[in-house]
Amino acid sequence: MYLSQKSSDRRSLLNKVLTVVAGAFVVIALIPLLAVLTYVLIQGFGSLSLDLFTQLPPPPMVKGGGIANAIVGTLLMVGLASLISVPIGVGAAIFLAEFSHPIVGRWVRFATNVLNGVPSIILGVFVYGALVYTTKTFSAYAGAVALSILMLPTIIRTADEALKIVPQEIRWAALGVGAAKYQTVLMIVVPAAIPTIITGVTLAIARAAGETAPLIFTALFTQFWPNSLTQPTPSLAVLVFNFATVPFKNQQQLAWAASLILVLLVLTTSVISRFALRRKTF
Amino acid sequence: MVTQLAKPTQLVQSGSNPGQILDNIFIWITRLFAFSIALILVLITIEVGTEAIPAIQTFGLSFIFQQSWDPVRDNYGVLPMIYGTMMTSFVALLLAIPIGVSSAIFLSEDFLPVSFRTVLVFLVELLAAIPSVVYGLWGIFVLIPLIRPLSEWLHQTLGWIPFFGTSPGGPGLLPAGLVVTIMILPTITAISRDALTSLPPELRQASIGLGATRWETIIRVLLPAAFSGIVGAIMLALGRAMGETMAVTMLIGNSNNINVSLFAPGNTISSLLANQFAEASGLQVSALMYAGLILFALTLFVNIAAQWVVGKIQKF
């Protein structure tokens, strides 16, 4: 190519211009990431303190205070959501990868993708109608149910992929020595796929921890400690939403601190899963 | 490959020994879990649909074309929110398609060493991982002040265009659209890139062999070949843009009026839900459910169409 084309050629000039333009677009795409990350890091670290993890949110204009109740609330609801979604998700993936008829499998995978595309606010609306409206109270478990539906598609897809790449021979070997199907799956196939499944679960948890829309009218928020599953429960994500839109500097700073925690959670899980998944696929 | 586990053992195991009973129970449990996904979709439709019935009976289809949202008089219409949803999605797609598709091209070609490219691909995907509410917070304190000078300039020089017709001031359709752009970029880039990298290498070889330059190959051969994948990517991004809630709610200004200007505050269906649900009662809840049903139907339609388009290419 270099021998035949003159560098002043109109075609090769256009070629270079387009390369530069496309490269510039990649830079433009990454500017927001850097801008968001640096701003959250600077603002967030600026308001980090021990109180953050031990104190309740302060009233407007009062210095100090923390977001401990929101941390507890998020842990509580994400934990509950995982208890619901991990068994169902992994079970569904086992059915897809091990037992399903190809056509049935295709439809269930299709449904999983569609569920993944349902806006998270609609999940909130659904759980509001199904649990909040009927029980007449915002609650931690309503929030957890909404989050668990949100987590399901991610868990199913990664677990499905993980199970599919387990070599067929070890299934035959297990069945050959007389294991039942459930024994083969639970004691041989799933353990072989477990690192990738855990990665998928971690990604789902990180995503759920940052989700706000399914919580604002299922779990709502409270300035106090969550002391029952059947009462409004605070969370980091809703705290950011509430405190971002108030004119009080101290509460805004807490919003930045909560954002920092959420962003760090997402960053670490993304980086770790990146390495874990890469090693597994080869 | 999928059903191999189910078949051979049926030959070996006979009758109703305990192993087989447990096997059947186990398979039925996993089947139940798998079908629960479809069940959830059905339940969402039924739940939101039945709660919306009072509003559907009261307002019918005029709900979609009516402009007022008035909880005091119990009179509801979602035209402004549908307009806001369409407008923010449109602005976002207008910006995200060129940036996203050219990023996908740049990151699927060998312009950069593989290791560096992998890092860039990862960083673009990371854009999707940052929580929506964090984008909203950033938008309020960084993006809105940042774009104000540009908006002022646009208003002063191009103010005769209705889209720049009002004087910029804080929240509005434009900042909401910009943040949605950022949030759908990774969807467009990642799926377009998949479509481009899964093209057979012969296409490229043939085109280069005929004397085309690299960009002639990209524009005349690769992009047309990957077209359906890119369209699928854009449709999935549209689905995300329409359903995006928190960042938009924090940036759009939540005014239930139609204003053509991008600098004026507006509202989307999702931010209407986010703002009003917690305090709503009576017919308002039903009206919100109706609005949610419309959003659900819109995103469902776009998503199913996108699955269909993307599914066609993934069979490689």
Chai-1 contact restraints between the chains, C-beta under 6 A:
chainA,res_idxA,chainB,res_idxB,connection_type,confidence,min_distance_angstrom,max_distance_angstrom,comment,restraint_id
A,R11,B,T213,contact,1.0,0.0,6.0,A-B,restraint_1
A,N15,B,T213,contact,1.0,0.0,6.0,A-B,restraint_2
A,N15,B,R214,contact,1.0,0.0,6.0,A-B,restraint_3
A,N15,B,W215,contact,1.0,0.0,6.0,A-B,restraint_4
A,L18,B,W215,contact,1.0,0.0,6.0,A-B,restraint_5
A,A22,B,S102,contact,1.0,0.0,6.0,A-B,restraint_6
A,A22,B,I105,contact,1.0,0.0,6.0,A-B,restraint_7
A,A22,B,F106,contact,1.0,0.0,6.0,A-B,restraint_8
A,G23,B,F106,contact,1.0,0.0,6.0,A-B,restraint_9
A,F25,B,I99,contact,1.0,0.0,6.0,A-B,restraint_10
A,F25,B,S102,contact,1.0,0.0,6.0,A-B,restraint_11
A,F25,B,S103,contact,1.0,0.0,6.0,A-B,restraint_12
A,V26,B,S103,contact,1.0,0.0,6.0,A-B,restraint_13
A,V26,B,F106,contact,1.0,0.0,6.0,A-B,restraint_14
A,I28,B,I99,contact,1.0,0.0,6.0,A-B,restraint_15
A,A29,B,I99,contact,1.0,0.0,6.0,A-B,restraint_16
A,A29,B,S103,contact,1.0,0.0,6.0,A-B,restraint_17
A,A29,B,V124,contact,1.0,0.0,6.0,A-B,restraint_18
A,A29,B,L185,contact,1.0,0.0,6.0,A-B,restraint_19
A,L30,B,L123,contact,1.0,0.0,6.0,A-B,restraint_20
A,P32,B,I182,contact,1.0,0.0,6.0,A-B,restraint_21
A,L33,B,L127,contact,1.0,0.0,6.0,A-B,restraint_22
A,V36,B,W138,contact,1.0,0.0,6.0,A-B,restraint_23
A,Y39,B,W138,contact,1.0,0.0,6.0,A-B,restraint_24
A,Y39,B,V142,contact,1.0,0.0,6.0,A-B,restraint_25
A,I88,B,F33,contact,1.0,0.0,6.0,A-B,restraint_26
A,G91,B,T30,contact,1.0,0.0,6.0,A-B,restraint_27
A,G91,B,F33,contact,1.0,0.0,6.0,A-B,restraint_28
A,A92,B,F33,contact,1.0,0.0,6.0,A-B,restraint_29
A,A92,B,A34,contact,1.0,0.0,6.0,A-B,restraint_30
A,I94,B,T30,contact,1.0,0.0,6.0,A-B,restraint_31
A,F95,B,T30,contact,1.0,0.0,6.0,A-B,restraint_32
A,F95,B,R31,contact,1.0,0.0,6.0,A-B,restraint_33
A,F95,B,A34,contact,1.0,0.0,6.0,A-B,restraint_34
A,E98,B,L5,contact,1.0,0.0,6.0,A-B,restraint_35
A,F99,B,A6,contact,1.0,0.0,6.0,A-B,restraint_36
A,F99,B,I27,contact,1.0,0.0,6.0,A-B,restraint_37
A,P102,B,V2,contact,1.0,0.0,6.0,A-B,restraint_38
A,V108,B,A34,contact,1.0,0.0,6.0,A-B,restraint_39
A,A111,B,I37,contact,1.0,0.0,6.0,A-B,restraint_40
A,A111,B,A38,contact,1.0,0.0,6.0,A-B,restraint_41
A,A111,B,L41,contact,1.0,0.0,6.0,A-B,restraint_42
A,T112,B,I37,contact,1.0,0.0,6.0,A-B,restraint_43
A,N113,B,Q307,contact,1.0,0.0,6.0,A-B,restraint_44
A,V114,B,N303,contact,1.0,0.0,6.0,A-B,restraint_45
A,L115,B,I37,contact,1.0,0.0,6.0,A-B,restraint_46
A,L115,B,L41,contact,1.0,0.0,6.0,A-B,restraint_47
A,G117,B,G239,contact,1.0,0.0,6.0,A-B,restraint_48
A,G117,B,N303,contact,1.0,0.0,6.0,A-B,restraint_49
A,P119,B,G243,contact,1.0,0.0,6.0,A-B,restraint_50
A,P119,B,T299,contact,1.0,0.0,6.0,A-B,restraint_51
A,I121,B,T245,contact,1.0,0.0,6.0,A-B,restraint_52
A,I121,B,S270,contact,1.0,0.0,6.0,A-B,restraint_53
A,I121,B,L273,contact,1.0,0.0,6.0,A-B,restraint_54
A,I122,B,G292,contact,1.0,0.0,6.0,A-B,restraint_55
A,I122,B,F296,contact,1.0,0.0,6.0,A-B,restraint_56
A,V125,B,V48,contact,1.0,0.0,6.0,A-B,restraint_57
A,V125,B,G292,contact,1.0,0.0,6.0,A-B,restraint_58
A,F126,B,I44,contact,1.0,0.0,6.0,A-B,restraint_59
A,F126,B,E47,contact,1.0,0.0,6.0,A-B,restraint_60
A,G129,B,E47,contact,1.0,0.0,6.0,A-B,restraint_61
A,G129,B,E51,contact,1.0,0.0,6.0,A-B,restraint_62
A,A130,B,E47,contact,1.0,0.0,6.0,A-B,restraint_63
A,I149,B,I40,contact,1.0,0.0,6.0,A-B,restraint_64
A,R171,B,L5,contact,1.0,0.0,6.0,A-B,restraint_65
A,L175,B,T9,contact,1.0,0.0,6.0,A-B,restraint_66
A,A180,B,G19,contact,1.0,0.0,6.0,A-B,restraint_67
A,A180,B,D23,contact,1.0,0.0,6.0,A-B,restraint_68
A,K181,B,T9,contact,1.0,0.0,6.0,A-B,restraint_69
A,K181,B,D23,contact,1.0,0.0,6.0,A-B,restraint_70
A,Y182,B,L22,contact,1.0,0.0,6.0,A-B,restraint_71
A,Y182,B,D23,contact,1.0,0.0,6.0,A-B,restraint_72
A,Y182,B,F26,contact,1.0,0.0,6.0,A-B,restraint_73
A,G210,B,P131,contact,1.0,0.0,6.0,A-B,restraint_74
A,T212,B,V133,contact,1.0,0.0,6.0,A-B,restraint_75
A,T212,B,M246,contact,1.0,0.0,6.0,A-B,restraint_76
A,A213,B,T245,contact,1.0,0.0,6.0,A-B,restraint_77
A,A213,B,M246,contact,1.0,0.0,6.0,A-B,restraint_78
A,I216,B,A274,contact,1.0,0.0,6.0,A-B,restraint_79
A,F217,B,F277,contact,1.0,0.0,6.0,A-B,restraint_80
A,F217,B,A278,contact,1.0,0.0,6.0,A-B,restraint_81
A,A237,B,V133,contact,1.0,0.0,6.0,A-B,restraint_82
A,V240,B,V133,contact,1.0,0.0,6.0,A-B,restraint_83
A,V240,B,L137,contact,1.0,0.0,6.0,A-B,restraint_84
A,F241,B,V133,contact,1.0,0.0,6.0,A-B,restraint_85
A,A244,B,L137,contact,1.0,0.0,6.0,A-B,restraint_86
A,A244,B,I140,contact,1.0,0.0,6.0,A-B,restraint_87
A,A255,B,L137,contact,1.0,0.0,6.0,A-B,restraint_88
A,S259,B,V134,contact,1.0,0.0,6.0,A-B,restraint_89
A,S259,B,L137,contact,1.0,0.0,6.0,A-B,restraint_90
A,L262,B,P131,contact,1.0,0.0,6.0,A-B,restraint_91
A,V263,B,V134,contact,1.0,0.0,6.0,A-B,restraint_92
A,V266,B,A129,contact,1.0,0.0,6.0,A-B,restraint_93
A,S270,B,L126,contact,1.0,0.0,6.0,A-B,restraint_94
A,S270,B,A129,contact,1.0,0.0,6.0,A-B,restraint_95
